[in-house]
Amino acid sequence: MASDISALSSQSHTCDVFSSLSPVDSAIDHALICTVHADDAEFERLPVPVRYRASGAIRAWTNVRQMAGRNAATLSARLADIGYAPLELYNDLADFLDDSYSREMSTPTGRAIAAHGSNSIFCQAFWQREGALYEPTPSLHKLLALTDVSGDVPLEKLRLPASALCIVPDPSMRDQPDGIQAIMVFEHAGPDQDTRQRWLTVAAWPRTFRSDSSLRMEWLRVRADGDCSLEDGLAEAIKQPAMLDGREMEVDSAEETKLRWRKTLDYMVKMLLYLSLEQTQVIQERPYSIAPRIFAGLGKRKRAQRLEQIDQLYDRYIVGPATHSDEQHENGGQGDGRDVRTHWRRGHFRMQAHGPAATRRKLIFIMPTIVHADRLGIGDGNHSKM
């Protein structure tokens, strides 16, 4: 893949005035090259959607659509339409390239180039739909790992605080051999734009597939309306053919992927349920939005360098407590040989009856707590409710 794009870059820079490449062709070449650069090591510490912006890919694809004008009108509208299923954008981008790109796309090199271009389509939609980044604090990450979700929680409780969001897992999860770099979630209408249905499209970037140094994406869809329980709805979603970069995977790889999806969806569900609580702790940080972009006295080159640095900044929401009162004590407390040792009692999300004659139900979060916390001098170990 990298060699295909390198050849494309070479062709783009050596073409002369007699070249058959149009301005739109050259713009698409540049967008594809920027898309590949999102894989570069200099961007590896950044969240996935920020990598595509920092590499220039988001700006380059926006320029392509502007230059293509009416030919890109459908693609532009659907990228920004929060009700439009993001998976359909694969076909929309392919149709646009067929109509507007003069390079031969039916060859192996052409198909490889098109596939790499498609890898950016979710991130293009994320930024066009004003998506938001959410990062759990290390304390929340630990609390969620010690928390279960009751089987009676309905799928409709999965509500997004934005039309598109990207969950950036804690480094302890991202850096595992089978870790997840990012989980992106879109809320949209059903097939054929049926607004009576509510669907979630979930995309994940697994670390497992980084052996070729490229960003790889898996996805699935979940119908999230009606009374279907989380347990049943997610089990049904995982039965879908496992998809990688828009293609169905081999059976062996698919089974491995389904195991990873169970972990990914578990993490996503707990984050979304936590965000839906009334007393959620969320802090917004806006370094990208507030960064100055007017640099008096700087030349064109230095100004461009400063703007590139700003593109590596990003706004985000920090979710969860900075610390948990029990954290510093979790390793202490010994029993006398007959008693149960001090240990964590798992928390859980569940539905609770309330209101007149207990006819209504609401979601509550029983936080994990330390059993026999009195031995550590930190209280009676009662559950905290949120």
PALUM-909374 format. One record per residue (C-alpha): residue number from 1; z, y, x. Coordinates in steps of 0.05 Angstrom, whole numbers, always signed. Layout:
BEGIN
[atom NUM,[Z,Y,X]] ...
This chain:
BEGIN
[atom 1,[+0,+0,+0]] [atom 2,[+18,+50,+54]] [atom 3,[-47,+34,+91]] [atom 4,[-87,+46,+27]] [atom 5,[-55,+115,+20]] [atom 6,[-63,+130,+94]] [atom 7,[-138,+116,+87]] [atom 8,[-139,+160,+26]] [atom 9,[-105,+216,+65]] [atom 10,[-155,+210,+122]] [atom 11,[-214,+213,+74]] [atom 12,[-185,+274,+39]] [atom 13,[-177,+312,+104]] [atom 14,[-245,+294,+134]] [atom 15,[-289,+309,+74]] [atom 16,[-339,+366,+85]] [atom 17,[-373,+415,+39]] [atom 18,[-424,+361,+19]] [atom 19,[-369,+313,-4]] [atom 20,[-374,+287,-75]] [atom 21,[-300,+298,-85]] [atom 22,[-284,+349,-139]] [atom 23,[-223,+396,-137]] [atom 24,[-189,+350,-187]] [atom 25,[-204,+289,-142]] [atom 26,[-173,+325,-83]] [atom 27,[-112,+344,-125]] [atom 28,[-102,+272,-147]] [atom 29,[-109,+249,-75]] [atom 30,[-54,+298,-55]] [atom 31,[-9,+276,-113]] [atom 32,[-16,+203,-93]] [atom 33,[+0,+219,-21]] [atom 34,[+62,+258,-43]] [atom 35,[+82,+199,-88]] [atom 36,[+81,+152,-28]] [atom 37,[+122,+202,+13]] [atom 38,[+179,+193,-38]] [atom 39,[+192,+127,-2]] [atom 40,[+204,+163,+64]] [atom 41,[+271,+152,+98]] [atom 42,[+287,+227,+98]] [atom 43,[+294,+223,+22]] [atom 44,[+332,+157,+18]] [atom 45,[+400,+189,+5]] [atom 46,[+373,+226,-57]] [atom 47,[+373,+200,-129]] [atom 48,[+306,+170,-147]] [atom 49,[+279,+226,-192]] [atom 50,[+300,+277,-139]] [atom 51,[+261,+239,-86]] [atom 52,[+196,+248,-124]] [atom 53,[+210,+322,-132]] [atom 54,[+231,+331,-59]] [atom 55,[+168,+296,-34]] [atom 56,[+126,+345,-74]] [atom 57,[+100,+291,-121]] [atom 58,[+125,+323,-186]] [atom 59,[+95,+391,-167]] [atom 60,[+30,+357,-145]] [atom 61,[+21,+318,-210]] [atom 62,[+36,+381,-250]] [atom 63,[-19,+416,-210]] [atom 64,[-66,+358,-226]] [atom 65,[-55,+365,-300]] [atom 66,[-64,+440,-298]] [atom 67,[-129,+434,-259]] [atom 68,[-156,+380,-305]] [atom 69,[-144,+424,-366]] [atom 70,[-167,+391,-431]] [atom 71,[-177,+324,-398]] [atom 72,[-102,+320,-384]] [atom 73,[-80,+351,-450]] [atom 74,[-59,+285,-482]] [atom 75,[-22,+261,-419]] [atom 76,[+14,+328,-412]] [atom 77,[+36,+329,-485]] [atom 78,[+61,+257,-484]] [atom 79,[+100,+267,-419]] [atom 80,[+140,+322,-452]] [atom 81,[+146,+290,-521]] [atom 82,[+217,+263,-526]] [atom 83,[+197,+218,-584]] [atom 84,[+141,+184,-545]] [atom 85,[+156,+117,-513]] [atom 86,[+152,+126,-437]] [atom 87,[+122,+57,-427]] [atom 88,[+59,+80,-462]] [atom 89,[+50,+131,-407]] [atom 90,[+25,+76,-361]] [atom 91,[-37,+70,-405]] [atom 92,[-43,+145,-414]] [atom 93,[-44,+156,-338]] [atom 94,[-95,+100,-329]] [atom 95,[-140,+130,-382]] [atom 96,[-134,+198,-349]] [atom 97,[-152,+170,-280]] [atom 98,[-211,+133,-310]] [atom 99,[-238,+197,-341]] [atom 100,[-221,+247,-286]] [atom 101,[-219,+211,-218]] [atom 102,[-285,+195,-185]] [atom 103,[-257,+144,-136]] [atom 104,[-271,+71,-152]] [atom 105,[-208,+42,-184]] [atom 106,[-232,-29,-198]] [atom 107,[-227,-50,-125]] [atom 108,[-162,-79,-96]] [atom 109,[-150,-14,-59]] [atom 110,[-164,+26,-122]] [atom 111,[-116,-17,-163]] [atom 112,[-63,-11,-110]] [atom 113,[-70,+65,-109]] [atom 114,[-67,+68,-185]] [atom 115,[-4,+24,-185]] [atom 116,[+31,+70,-136]] [atom 117,[+12,+130,-178]] [atom 118,[+41,+96,-239]] [atom 119,[+108,+88,-203]] [atom 120,[+120,+162,-211]] [atom 121,[+105,+166,-285]] [atom 122,[+177,+155,-309]] [atom 123,[+202,+209,-262]] [atom 124,[+147,+256,-286]] [atom 125,[+171,+245,-357]] [atom 126,[+243,+253,-336]] [atom 127,[+232,+323,-309]] [atom 128,[+183,+343,-364]] [atom 129,[+236,+324,-416]] [atom 130,[+290,+362,-378]] [atom 131,[+328,+300,-359]] [atom 132,[+399,+303,-331]] [atom 133,[+433,+265,-274]] [atom 134,[+501,+233,-286]] [atom 135,[+545,+206,-230]] [atom 136,[+611,+169,-242]] [atom 137,[+670,+186,-198]] [atom 138,[+694,+129,-154]] [atom 139,[+755,+124,-200]] [atom 140,[+712,+117,-263]] [atom 141,[+668,+66,-228]] [atom 142,[+730,+24,-214]] [atom 143,[+758,+33,-284]] [atom 144,[+691,+11,-315]] [atom 145,[+689,-50,-270]] [atom 146,[+758,-69,-299]] [atom 147,[+735,-57,-371]] [atom 148,[+702,-102,-423]] [atom 149,[+663,-84,-485]] [atom 150,[+681,-116,-551]] [atom 151,[+625,-155,-583]] [atom 152,[+632,-116,-649]] [atom 153,[+611,-49,-619]] [atom 154,[+544,-32,-653]] [atom 155,[+483,-12,-612]] [atom 156,[+479,+54,-650]] [atom 157,[+541,+76,-611]] [atom 158,[+498,+83,-549]] [atom 159,[+483,+157,-554]] [atom 160,[+450,+197,-499]] [atom 161,[+477,+267,-481]] [atom 162,[+405,+286,-463]] [atom 163,[+336,+263,-485]] [atom 164,[+330,+229,-417]] [atom 165,[+385,+215,-367]] [atom 166,[+391,+181,-299]] [atom 167,[+455,+146,-281]] [atom 168,[+468,+146,-206]] [atom 169,[+515,+88,-192]] [atom 170,[+573,+92,-143]] [atom 171,[+552,+78,-71]] [atom 172,[+592,+13,-72]] [atom 173,[+542,-12,-124]] [atom 174,[+479,+20,-95]] [atom 175,[+490,-8,-25]] [atom 176,[+498,-81,-44]] [atom 177,[+439,-127,-26]] [atom 178,[+425,-135,-101]] [atom 179,[+448,-65,-118]] [atom 180,[+417,-14,-165]] [atom 181,[+395,+54,-139]] [atom 182,[+386,+87,-206]] [atom 183,[+386,+72,-281]] [atom 184,[+342,+117,-323]] [atom 185,[+348,+118,-399]] [atom 186,[+301,+149,-451]] [atom 187,[+314,+155,-525]] [atom 188,[+251,+154,-569]] [atom 189,[+219,+134,-634]] [atom 190,[+194,+64,-650]] [atom 191,[+124,+35,-644]] [atom 192,[+69,+79,-673]] [atom 193,[+118,+138,-669]] [atom 194,[+160,+110,-726]] [atom 195,[+217,+161,-728]] [atom 196,[+257,+115,-774]] [atom 197,[+269,+71,-713]] [atom 198,[+310,+89,-652]] [atom 199,[+294,+56,-586]] [atom 200,[+320,+61,-515]] [atom 201,[+275,+48,-455]] [atom 202,[+315,+31,-393]] [atom 203,[+286,+34,-323]] [atom 204,[+322,+9,-261]] [atom 205,[+305,+15,-187]] [atom 206,[+335,-47,-153]] [atom 207,[+352,-47,-79]] [atom 208,[+329,-119,-75]] [atom 209,[+256,-101,-71]] [atom 210,[+262,-50,-14]] [atom 211,[+236,-99,+39]] [atom 212,[+169,-63,+38]] [atom 213,[+203,+6,+39]] [atom 214,[+174,+24,-29]] [atom 215,[+209,+46,-92]] [atom 216,[+202,-9,-144]] [atom 217,[+219,-3,-217]] [atom 218,[+238,-53,-271]] [atom 219,[+243,-36,-344]] [atom 220,[+258,-62,-414]] [atom 221,[+266,-35,-484]] [atom 222,[+325,-40,-532]] [atom 223,[+323,-25,-606]] [atom 224,[+386,+16,-618]] [atom 225,[+392,+28,-692]] [atom 226,[+422,-8,-752]] [atom 227,[+483,-52,-749]] [atom 228,[+461,-98,-692]] [atom 229,[+518,-110,-643]] [atom 230,[+513,-92,-570]] [atom 231,[+521,-165,-551]] [atom 232,[+463,-189,-595]] [atom 233,[+418,-130,-582]] [atom 234,[+422,-133,-507]] [atom 235,[+415,-208,-506]] [atom 236,[+351,-200,-546]] [atom 237,[+326,-146,-498]] [atom 238,[+337,-189,-437]] [atom 239,[+293,-243,-469]] [atom 240,[+233,-197,-460]] [atom 241,[+184,-216,-405]] [atom 242,[+213,-187,-341]] [atom 243,[+169,-128,-319]] [atom 244,[+161,-99,-249]] [atom 245,[+118,-37,-239]] [atom 246,[+85,-50,-306]] [atom 247,[+67,-123,-293]] [atom 248,[+99,-188,-318]] [atom 249,[+137,-224,-263]] [atom 250,[+133,-297,-241]] [atom 251,[+184,-344,-273]] [atom 252,[+229,-352,-212]] [atom 253,[+232,-277,-200]] [atom 254,[+241,-265,-274]] [atom 255,[+304,-307,-277]] [atom 256,[+334,-270,-218]] [atom 257,[+315,-205,-252]] [atom 258,[+349,-224,-317]] [atom 259,[+414,-236,-280]] [atom 260,[+408,-167,-249]] [atom 261,[+391,-136,-317]] [atom 262,[+456,-163,-346]] [atom 263,[+494,-126,-292]] [atom 264,[+451,-63,-300]] [atom 265,[+458,-61,-376]] [atom 266,[+533,-74,-371]] [atom 267,[+540,-13,-326]] [atom 268,[+494,+30,-369]] [atom 269,[+530,+12,-434]] [atom 270,[+599,+28,-406]] [atom 271,[+575,+95,-379]] [atom 272,[+543,+114,-446]] [atom 273,[+604,+92,-486]] [atom 274,[+650,+132,-440]] [atom 275,[+605,+193,-448]] [atom 276,[+610,+187,-524]] [atom 277,[+686,+193,-525]] [atom 278,[+718,+258,-548]] [atom 279,[+761,+267,-485]] [atom 280,[+709,+250,-433]] [atom 281,[+720,+285,-366]] [atom 282,[+654,+317,-344]] [atom 283,[+642,+371,-292]] [atom 284,[+573,+403,-284]] [atom 285,[+548,+422,-215]] [atom 286,[+485,+466,-210]] [atom 287,[+466,+477,-136]] [atom 288,[+391,+470,-151]] [atom 289,[+391,+519,-209]] [atom 290,[+432,+573,-174]] [atom 291,[+399,+568,-105]] [atom 292,[+365,+635,-86]] [atom 293,[+289,+631,-82]] [atom 294,[+272,+701,-57]] [atom 295,[+277,+707,+18]] [atom 296,[+263,+778,+42]] [atom 297,[+237,+782,+112]] [atom 298,[+217,+709,+119]] [atom 299,[+147,+689,+137]] [atom 300,[+105,+641,+95]] [atom 301,[+123,+579,+138]] [atom 302,[+198,+591,+139]] [atom 303,[+198,+608,+65]] [atom 304,[+163,+542,+50]] [atom 305,[+214,+505,+92]] [atom 306,[+272,+537,+54]] [atom 307,[+240,+518,-13]] [atom 308,[+231,+447,+11]] [atom 309,[+305,+445,+27]] [atom 310,[+322,+471,-42]] [atom 311,[+280,+415,-73]] [atom 312,[+329,+366,-43]] [atom 313,[+386,+398,-81]] [atom 314,[+399,+374,-151]] [atom 315,[+441,+391,-212]] [atom 316,[+486,+336,-238]] [atom 317,[+544,+318,-283]] [atom 318,[+604,+286,-248]] [atom 319,[+635,+239,-299]] [atom 320,[+706,+212,-301]] [atom 321,[+774,+227,-270]] [atom 322,[+778,+248,-197]] [atom 323,[+835,+199,-188]] [atom 324,[+871,+149,-231]] [atom 325,[+947,+150,-231]] [atom 326,[+952,+76,-216]] [atom 327,[+902,+73,-158]] [atom 328,[+949,+86,-100]] [atom 329,[+997,+33,-125]] [atom 330,[+951,-25,-141]] [atom 331,[+966,-64,-77]] [atom 332,[+1042,-62,-83]] [atom 333,[+1093,-96,-126]] [atom 334,[+1115,-167,-114]] [atom 335,[+1146,-214,-164]] [atom 336,[+1209,-255,-149]] [atom 337,[+1171,-321,-151]] [atom 338,[+1182,-332,-225]] [atom 339,[+1153,-268,-254]] [atom 340,[+1080,-249,-260]] [atom 341,[+1060,-206,-200]] [atom 342,[+1039,-135,-210]] [atom 343,[+965,-136,-228]] [atom 344,[+911,-99,-267]] [atom 345,[+905,-112,-341]] [atom 346,[+832,-103,-361]] [atom 347,[+813,-47,-407]] [atom 348,[+762,-49,-464]] [atom 349,[+719,-10,-511]] [atom 350,[+727,-31,-583]] [atom 351,[+721,-6,-654]] [atom 352,[+784,+15,-690]] [atom 353,[+794,+24,-765]] [atom 354,[+818,+93,-788]] [atom 355,[+814,+142,-845]] [atom 356,[+831,+131,-919]] [atom 357,[+849,+58,-930]] [atom 358,[+823,+44,-860]] [atom 359,[+751,+46,-887]] [atom 360,[+722,+81,-826]] [atom 361,[+713,+56,-755]] [atom 362,[+712,+94,-690]] [atom 363,[+702,+76,-618]] [atom 364,[+764,+76,-573]] [atom 365,[+774,+63,-499]] [atom 366,[+836,+25,-477]] [atom 367,[+841,+41,-403]] [atom 368,[+857,-12,-351]] [atom 369,[+930,-9,-330]] [atom 370,[+977,-41,-281]] [atom 371,[+1023,-95,-309]] [atom 372,[+1095,-88,-285]] [atom 373,[+1081,-18,-260]] [atom 374,[+1156,-5,-267]] [atom 375,[+1166,-44,-203]] [atom 376,[+1124,+9,-168]] [atom 377,[+1161,+68,-198]] [atom 378,[+1101,+94,-237]] [atom 379,[+1121,+83,-309]] [atom 380,[+1121,+29,-361]] [atom 381,[+1048,+6,-355]] [atom 382,[+1030,+27,-426]] [atom 383,[+956,+32,-444]] [atom 384,[+923,+100,-446]] [atom 385,[+877,+113,-504]] [atom 386,[+819,+161,-504]] 
